[in-house]
Amino acid sequence: MAIMLSKLALAALATQASAACTRASLQAATAEYLDALSSGKTAFSALANSTVAYQENDVVVDLSKGVLGQGGIKIDFNRSLYDTTECASYTEIVATTKHAYVIGTRLAFGGADNNKITKIESVVCDDGDWLFNAAGSLSYNKKENWDPIPEGKRDSREVIKAAGDAYIDAWGDASVKPPFAASCARLEGGSYISGNCKLNFSPPFKVTNRRYTIDEELGAVDIFHNFPFLDKAIARDPGTQTNNLLRVEGGQIRYIHENTVCSKKGCNK
């Protein structure tokens, strides 16, 4: 009986912890991050503490030294994913005035009530990064339809993740067939390719260190990872910091966004 009660108590605690990570709580904290980015603040209430783990372009830096401490960014566009399973959010941000940026930020939450940001990872692209064109990114982002998918038509978390993995796995393995929609479109930097999302590179090509943010309501997955050979100045392992954001509709990949950091202009190409 005592063992049964113990199991029930643990189950209740797990349910409470999970329930604390809601879409609403992720939205509120992400909104705080965006406000901090636009105002130049490096301290805000959603942070677990002032020394929260922060990585920018795959390098650990102090919050005040990164893009958050640049004095405020005028945000022209943003789109967010909310992952209540992993308790994380991902936000794509485009700024075209003053210093132009395209930023992808993953916020991870934790603590007793799962509503504090414990880690921030950002891919911060600006002039000289791979195919960078903030104005183009803004224009194409505004033309795409990322409306919430009706509940009865949503793909499962597993289907969305599998589509994202298949897209990346196919880069080095032609036998992998990603489920591309006929109208699949890819936004790479500020360059837009419609009707053909297939990529394939000469092996060996293995993409590791994948970190996922999945939102069933938007049919979306973002994958932070490293691109093995794009930048000639960086070794294949770990490779170049990048991330891919995908929209999946009815099991098929509709949109892909990629933003990749370069060590030197154009990744030394």
C-alpha positions in Angstrom: 0.0 0.0 0.0 2.8 2.4 0.9 4.6 1.6 -2.4 1.3 2.3 -4.3 0.9 5.6 -2.5 4.5 6.5 -3.3 3.9 5.8 -7.0 0.7 7.9 -7.0 2.6 10.7 -5.3 5.4 10.6 -7.9 2.9 10.6 -10.7 1.1 13.6 -9.2 4.4 15.5 -8.9 5.3 14.7 -12.5 1.9 15.8 -13.7 2.2 19.1 -11.8 5.7 19.8 -13.2 4.5 19.0 -16.8 1.4 21.1 -16.4 3.5 24.1 -15.3 5.1 24.1 -18.8 2.2 25.4 -20.8 1.9 27.1 -24.2 0.9 30.3 -22.4 3.9 30.3 -20.0 6.3 29.7 -23.0 4.6 32.5 -24.9 4.9 34.9 -22.0 8.6 34.2 -21.4 9.4 34.3 -25.1 7.7 37.7 -25.3 9.9 38.9 -22.5 13.0 37.7 -24.4 11.9 39.6 -27.5 11.3 42.7 -25.4 14.7 42.4 -23.9 16.3 42.0 -27.4 14.5 45.1 -28.7 15.3 47.2 -25.6 18.9 46.0 -25.1 18.2 44.6 -21.6 20.2 41.6 -20.4 18.1 41.1 -17.3 14.4 40.2 -17.3 12.1 38.3 -15.0 11.9 35.1 -17.2 15.6 34.4 -16.7 16.4 31.8 -14.0 19.3 34.0 -13.0 21.9 36.5 -14.3 24.4 33.8 -15.1 22.0 31.7 -17.3 23.9 29.5 -19.8 24.2 31.5 -23.0 25.6 30.3 -26.4 25.9 32.5 -29.4 27.0 30.9 -32.7 28.1 27.8 -30.8 30.3 29.8 -28.4 29.6 30.3 -24.7 29.5 34.1 -24.0 28.3 36.5 -21.3 24.8 37.8 -21.9 26.1 41.4 -21.9 28.7 40.6 -24.6 26.2 39.0 -27.0 23.4 40.3 -29.2 21.2 41.0 -26.2 23.7 43.6 -25.1 23.9 45.5 -28.4 21.7 48.4 -27.2 18.4 47.3 -28.7 17.4 45.8 -32.1 14.4 47.0 -34.1 12.5 43.8 -34.8 10.7 43.8 -38.1 9.4 40.2 -37.9 9.3 37.2 -35.5 7.8 33.8 -35.5 7.9 31.4 -32.5 7.5 27.7 -31.9 6.4 26.4 -28.4 7.3 22.9 -27.3 5.5 22.0 -24.1 7.1 18.5 -24.1 10.7 19.6 -24.1 9.7 22.9 -22.3 11.4 25.1 -24.9 10.7 27.7 -27.5 12.3 28.7 -30.8 12.0 32.1 -32.3 13.0 33.4 -35.8 13.8 37.1 -35.8 14.4 39.5 -38.7 15.8 43.0 -38.3 16.5 45.1 -41.5 17.3 48.6 -40.2 20.4 49.9 -38.5 22.4 46.7 -38.0 20.5 44.0 -40.0 20.2 40.6 -38.4 18.5 37.2 -38.9 18.5 35.5 -35.5 17.3 32.1 -34.4 17.0 31.6 -30.7 16.1 28.6 -28.6 15.1 29.1 -25.0 15.2 26.1 -22.7 13.2 26.2 -19.5 13.6 24.4 -16.2 13.5 24.8 -12.4 10.8 23.7 -9.9 8.0 25.1 -12.0 9.5 25.0 -15.5 8.8 28.6 -16.2 12.3 30.1 -16.0 14.8 30.3 -18.8 17.8 28.2 -17.9 19.6 28.2 -21.3 19.7 30.4 -24.4 21.1 29.3 -27.7 21.2 31.8 -30.6 22.3 31.6 -34.2 23.0 35.3 -35.0 23.5 36.0 -38.7 24.5 39.3 -40.2 26.5 40.7 -43.2 28.9 38.1 -44.5 27.1 35.0 -43.3 25.9 32.4 -45.7 23.6 34.0 -48.3 22.7 36.7 -45.8 20.0 39.1 -46.9 17.7 40.3 -44.2 15.4 42.2 -46.5 14.9 39.1 -48.6 14.3 37.0 -45.5 11.7 39.5 -44.3 9.9 39.6 -47.6 9.7 35.8 -48.1 8.8 35.2 -44.5 5.8 37.5 -44.8 4.6 35.7 -47.9 4.5 32.2 -46.3 1.4 30.8 -44.4 2.3 29.5 -41.0 -1.2 29.6 -39.5 -2.0 27.1 -36.8 -3.1 23.7 -38.3 -6.6 22.7 -37.4 -6.5 20.2 -34.5 -7.9 17.3 -36.4 -5.3 17.7 -39.2 -2.2 18.0 -37.1 0.7 15.6 -37.5 2.1 13.9 -34.4 5.3 15.0 -32.8 7.0 11.8 -34.1 5.9 12.5 -37.7 7.2 16.1 -37.6 10.5 15.1 -36.1 11.0 12.3 -38.6 10.4 14.6 -41.5 13.0 17.0 -40.1 15.6 14.2 -39.6 14.9 12.8 -43.1 15.6 16.2 -44.7 19.0 16.4 -42.9 19.9 12.7 -43.2 19.4 12.9 -47.0 22.2 15.4 -47.3 24.7 12.6 -47.0 22.6 9.6 -48.0 20.8 9.6 -51.3 18.8 6.6 -50.3 16.9 8.7 -47.7 13.7 10.2 -49.3 12.4 13.1 -47.4 8.6 13.7 -47.7 8.7 16.9 -49.7 5.4 18.5 -50.7 5.3 19.3 -54.4 5.2 23.0 -53.4 8.1 22.7 -51.0 10.0 26.0 -50.7 13.4 26.7 -49.1 14.5 30.0 -47.6 18.3 29.8 -47.3 19.7 33.1 -45.9 17.8 35.5 -48.1 17.6 33.2 -51.1 14.3 31.5 -52.0 14.0 28.3 -54.0 10.5 27.0 -54.7 9.5 23.6 -56.0 12.8 21.8 -55.2 14.0 21.3 -51.6 16.3 18.4 -52.3 20.0 18.7 -51.2 22.7 16.0 -51.4 26.4 16.2 -50.7 29.3 13.9 -51.2 29.9 11.5 -48.2 31.1 11.3 -45.6 28.5 13.6 -44.3 27.0 13.2 -40.8 25.1 15.9 -39.0 25.4 15.5 -35.2 24.6 17.5 -32.1 20.9 18.1 -33.0 18.7 20.0 -30.6 15.0 19.9 -31.4 12.0 22.3 -30.8 8.7 20.8 -32.0 5.3 22.5 -32.2 2.4 20.3 -33.3 0.1 23.3 -33.5 2.2 24.9 -36.2 3.4 21.6 -37.6 6.9 22.8 -37.1 10.3 21.6 -36.0 13.5 23.6 -35.6 16.8 21.7 -35.4 20.0 23.4 -34.1 23.0 21.5 -35.5 26.4 21.8 -37.1 27.0 21.8 -40.9 30.1 19.6 -41.5 32.0 21.3 -44.3 30.4 24.5 -45.5 33.0 26.8 -44.0 36.6 25.9 -45.2 38.1 27.6 -42.1 36.2 25.3 -39.7 36.9 21.6 -39.2 34.2 19.1 -40.4 33.8 18.1 -36.7 32.2 20.1 -35.1 31.4 22.0 -38.3 29.5 25.3 -38.9 26.7 26.5 -36.6 23.4 26.5 -38.3 19.7 25.7 -37.8 16.9 24.4 -39.9 13.2 25.3 -39.4 10.7 23.2 -41.1 6.9 23.4 -41.5 5.2 20.0 -42.1 1.7 19.7 -43.4 -0.1 16.4 -43.8 3.2 14.6 -43.3 4.9 16.5 -46.0 7.6 19.3 -45.8 6.1 22.5 -47.0 8.7 25.1 -45.9 12.4 25.0 -44.9 14.4 27.9 -43.4 18.1 27.8 -43.0 20.4 30.3 -41.4 24.2 29.6 -41.2 27.0 31.5 -39.5 30.3 32.0 -41.3 33.7 32.6 -39.8 34.6 34.9 -42.7 32.6 36.6 -45.4 30.7 34.0 -47.5 32.2 31.1 -45.4 35.5 31.4 -47.3 33.9 30.4 -50.6 
